[in-house]
Amino acid sequence: MMQKISFTERNAQQVYEQFLSNVSNVIKDLPDKDRNEIVMEINSHIYEGMESMDNGSEIDRILSITSQLGDPHEFLKPIVTERQLDDALKKFKLGKILSIIYKKAKTSVNYAMFFILYLFSLCTFSLIFFKLFFPANTGLFYSGQRIKAFGFALNISGTTEVLGGWFYLVVIAIVSVFYGIITLLLRATRRRTKHNFV
């Protein structure tokens, strides 16, 4: 449990409490562990800053420290996004992963690539619905000794669909393996680029 800093000046205490309240509002959607870690790190930063400044009133020192940190909505936004993505990756929440990666893909080629890979896995999964509604045109089609098409095909003359009902299981297996590999790769790339704010 974090011990809050006590100030002798009432105004300084109010600034400190308001700053921590703003921080708590920004990180409220994170898991408890992440929220506690962030608040403790910010509190520690404030405490060390107050101790290192010998001169000046408490209000001047706390205002200086909080202005150096900046608006919690601004400096914590990327950290909250990173922590939310970490949580979604641990729990394999595809919808949450896609929404966060989509936002990050606008500014990062790396995340744009992962967004495309996840979309590809979703598109592959959609083949199950194509098989339900267009069974004759969806599957693994052979022509002679070679594969002519996998998925949905309009021109299937001269081909034979070889999977039948097994197509559903093959697609689920392909998507599951592909999704797992993408998620593990994304986790691995993120371990190398952890975000810190102080």
N, C-alpha and C positions, 0 to 999 in steps of 0.2 A: 504494500500500500504506500502510495506516495505521500510524503509529508509536505504540506503547503508551506510556503515561505511566509513568515510573519513580518510585517513592516510596522514601524513606529508611527509613520505618517499615514493618516487615514486615506488621503488622496492616492498615495502610492499603492496601498492595499487594494483600493477600488480599481485602479488601472490594471494591477496584476490579476485580480479576480475576473475582470471583464475580458482580459486577454485570454485567460484559460477557458473562460466560458465560450468565447469565439472559437478557440481551438476545438473544444468539445463538440460544438455544433457542426464543425466541418468534418470531423471524423466519426460522427455518430453512427454511420452505417457500417463501420468496420467491426470485426470481431473484437471481443473484450481484450484479448491478449495484445492485439495491435494498438488499440486505443490506449491501453495502459502504458505500453512501451513508448508511444509518441509523446504522451503527456509527461511521462517521467523524464524523457530526454529534453523536452522543452523546459520543464521546470529546472532541471539540472543546469541547462544553459543559462537560464535567468539567474539562478543562484550564483553560479561561477562569475557571471558578469557583474553582479552586484558586489561580490567580494573583491573583484579585481579593480573596481573603480573606488579609489580612496577618497576623492574629493567630490563635492556636490551633494545635493539633497537626495533623499531616496526617490522622490518623484522625478527628479532630473535623470537619475540613473536608470530607473525602470522605463521611463519614456525613451531613453536612448537605446536601451536593449531591445525593447519591443519594436522600435522603428527600424533597427538593424535587421531584425527577423522579418519584418514586413507584415502585411495583411495575411492572417492565417488562411483566408480563402484563396489567396494567390500562391503562397509558398507551400501549402499543404496539398493543393489540388493534384499535382503529379504524384505525390507520395500516396494519397488516398487511392488514386487510379491504379498505381502499381500494387498496392496491398489488396485491392479488390480483385485484380487480375490473378494475383497469387492464390487467393482464396478460391476463385472460380476454377483455376487449373487444378488445385488439390482435389476439388469435388467434381471435376469433369462436367461443369455446368456450361453446356455449349452456348445457350442463349446469352448468358452473361459474358462469356469469353468473346463471342462475336461482337457484342455491343461495345465492349471496351477496346477490342482490337480495331474495330471500325473507326473509332475516335482517334486512336493512335496512328492508324494507317495514313491519315491525312498529312502527317508530318514525318513519317518514318517508312523508308523503303522496306526495312526488315518486317515491320508489322503489316505493311501492305501485302507482302508475300504470304505471311501467315493467314491473313484474312482471305486471300484467294484460295489457299489450300483448304481452309475450313469450308469455304463456299463450295469448292469442288467435292468435298466429302458429302455435303448436304445434297448437291445435285446428283451424286451417285446414289444416295439413299432414295431420292425421288424415283429411281427406276422401279422400286417396289410398286409404287402407285401406277406407273405406266404399265407394269405387268398385269396389275389388277384390271385396268380399263382397256388395255390394248394387248391382250395376251399373245395374239398371233404375231405382233410386230415387236415384241420385247423379249430379249433372251440372249443366248449365245448361239450365233448362227455360223454354221460351217457350209462351205462350198467346196466340194472335192476334199482335198487334204489340208485345207487352210481355214483359219478363222476369217470370216467375212465381216462380222460385226458383233459387238457386245453392247447391249443396251437397247435403245429404241431405234428401229430401222424402218424406213418407208418401203424401200425396194428390197424385198426378201425373196424374189423369184429365183429359183435354182438353188436355194439354201435349205438347210435343215436346222431347226432349233433343237439343241441337244440336252439342255438342262431341265426343261419342263418346270415342275414345281420346285426343284432344287435351286432355281434361279434366286428365289427369295433368300435362302440361306447363304448362297454365295455372295449376294450383294451385302447382306448384313455382316458377313465375315470380313469382306473387303473393307467396308466402311469402318467397322470396329477397329481393325488393324491400322488402317490409315489414320483414323482419328486419334488412336493411342500414340502412334508414332509422331504425328504433328504436335500433340500436346506435350509429349516428352521432349521433343526438340525445342519447343517454345520455353518450357521450364528450364532446359539447359542453357539456352541463350540468355535468359533472364537472370540466372544465378551469377553470370559474369558481370552484370550491370545493375547492382543494387543501388538504390537511391538514398542519399542522406541529405538532411536539410540544415544541419548546423555545423 
